[in-house]
Amino acid sequence: MLRVKQHKPVAVQPLAQVKDFIEQQLKTKLAQQKAQDLGQKLLTSVQQGEPAKKIAAQNGLAWKTVAKAKRQMTGINNQIIAAAFNLPLPQPGKPSVTGVSLDNNGYAIAQLTKGDPGEPKHLVTKQQ
């Protein structure tokens, strides 16, 4: 059981008290928007056929290649894995690419160069 000992009416807090919080919120929002804008620009370049690794290097970013990725991998953001597994199987010589906004205010590009449609017999009955 909870009991209220004191009630404080709703009031506007002094700017000095909330200034740092507001500044941090604005900086975070600006950084998120910049990441989104750059990510979409780079995504367009990758979709037009430019090598993702080269584009990443030109922009001081990391490009990580994962062979034989699995849905339950560690060391890779789950949102990136989900985006990659939702991509259509790539056509010969034309990878499937998508961009995803991340919960940590970042942006990632997922590129699928080869895929395996899987075997329904390996699925649990519930998944079929």
Sequence and secondary structure as in RCSB ss.txt:
>XXXX:A:sequence
MLRVKQHKPVAVQPLAQVKDFIEQQLKTKLAQQKAQDLGQKLLTSVQQGEPAKKIAAQNGLAWKTVAKAKRQMTG
INNQIIAAAFNLPLPQPGKPSVTGVSLDNNGYAIAQLTKGDPGEPKHLVTKQQ
>XXXX:A:secstr
    S         HHHHHHHHHHHHHHHHHHHHHHHHHHHHHHHHHTT  HHHHHHHTT      SS  TT SS
S HHHHHHHHTS   BTTB EEEEEE TTS EEEEEES      GGGS TTT 
